[in-house]
C-alpha cells in the first residue's frame, strides 16, 4: 500500500489550493506544467506551502475535504504551524454562520 498526501499550494494570486495525491512530487510537477486542476492552471506558478503524509490516499482525500471547508485564516494557521489557533478559528467561523439570517426572502 502506498502513502497518500494532502497538500496546500499557494497560487500566484495569493489564493490557496488544497489537494490530495499518492505521488506528491509528480502531482506538483503536473500543477506547475498546467496539467493539474483547472483552478491552478490560470494561477501559475504555484508553490507548495504545506503537506501531510497519510498511510493511504483515502485518508489524505478525507483530510483534503476537511481542509477545503476551512477559511483562509484557518488554513494559514495550519500552514504556519499554529495548530493551537485552529479551535478558536473554528469557533469564530461557527459563530458567523450561526448569526447569518436564514430563510429571508425580500418582500415577505
Long-range contacts (C-beta under 8 A, 24 or more apart in sequence): 1-55, 1-56, 2-56, 2-57, 3-53, 3-54, 3-55, 3-56, 3-57, 4-53, 4-54, 4-55, 4-56, 4-57, 4-58, 4-59, 4-60, 4-61, 5-51, 5-52, 5-53, 5-54, 5-57, 5-60, 6-51, 6-52, 6-54, 6-60, 6-61, 6-63, 6-64, 6-67, 7-48, 7-50, 7-51, 7-52, 8-48, 8-49, 8-50, 8-51, 8-67, 8-75, 8-78, 8-79, 9-40, 9-46, 9-47, 9-48, 9-49, 10-46, 10-47, 10-49, 11-39, 11-40, 11-43, 11-44, 11-46, 12-43, 12-44, 12-45, 12-46, 13-43, 15-43, 16-49, 16-72, 16-75, 17-43, 17-46, 18-64, 18-67, 18-68, 18-75, 19-64, 20-57, 20-60, 20-61, 20-63, 20-64, 21-57, 21-60, 22-56, 22-57, 22-60, 24-51, 49-79, 50-78, 50-79
